[in-house]
């Protein structure tokens, strides 16, 4: 995670305002599902520019979800990155339902 000079800001992607990097421990969705004996079908994602990397690395998860709420940061992943995220969700059978500001909701097509 890259720390910004603005105290309330940071990103998973280095930018010109980055003043340092910190390592953040993580857990995969699969590890969470196994630890709690459940399978998730909804995802709320606000990961400060890490959306594209997450979706590229988790196609099987996208195929099991019925609901995705994602906050895109165009200033970080650019419109091409958002378009690729949208294509990955569509390829997984999700349909765009609504966007308000930077937050988009995608639902499983029936």
N, C-alpha and C positions, 0 to 999 in steps of 0.2 A: 504494500500500500504506500503510495507516495503522499507525503504531507505537503500541504500548500502553505504559502506565507499568510493566507487568510485563515484565521483560527477555526472557522466553521467549514473548512473545505478540505477535501482530499480526493484522491482518485486511484483506481487500480492501474492507471496509465500515467506515465511521467509526462509532465507538461512544462512549459516555460516558467510557471510560477512554483514549481516543485522546489522545496528546500531540503528535502530529505526523504529517506525511505525507511519504513519499518516492516518487519516481518510479522504477519498476523497468523496465528494458528487457525487452521480450517478443518472442517469436517465435510465429507461428501454427503450428498442426499442419500445415497445408498447406505452409508454408515448410520445416518440418522434413522432411516427406515428399519434397518436391522436392529438397532439398539432399542427401538420402541415397538417393534413388532407390528408395524403398520406400513401401508403403501400410500404415499401422498398422491392426491389428484388435483391439488391446487398449488400455485406458486405465486408469491408476491416478491418481486425482484426490484431492488433499488441498490445496485452495486457499483455506482459511480464510474461508469464506463466499462465495466467488466461484462456487460450483457452479451456481447458477441462471442467472446471467448467461452463464457459459460454455455451458451447455446451450441457452439461448435463441439464442445466436449461432452455434451449430454443429450444426444439425439434420442436415445431410448427413453429418457425421462420426459422429453417433450411429447413423445408418442403416448405416454400414460396419463398426461395431464388433461383435465377437463376445463381448467380455468387458469389463465395467466394474467397477472397485472404486472406491467413492467414500466419503469420510469426510464426513458431514454434520455441520454445527455448528448445531444447532437454536437455540442461544442467539443466533446471528447471523442466519440466514435464516428462522427460525421454522418452525413445522410446515406452514404454508401454502406456504412456499418449497420445503420438502422434498417436499410432495405434488405441486407443479408439476414438480419434477425427475423424480419417479417417473412422472408422466403423460407427460413428454417422452420418457423412456426406453422406456416401454411403447408409445408411438406409433411409436417407431423400431424396434419388433419385439424389444425386449429384455424378458426375464422376470426378476423378482426371484428369486434363488436362496437367499440367506442374508444375515442381518444379525447382526453381533457387535459389541456396544457401539454406537459411532457409525459403524461401517464396514459398508457394504452391497455385496453382489456381485450383479451383473445379467449374464445370459448371453443370447446370441442364441437365440431359439426356433427349433427345427428343423422 
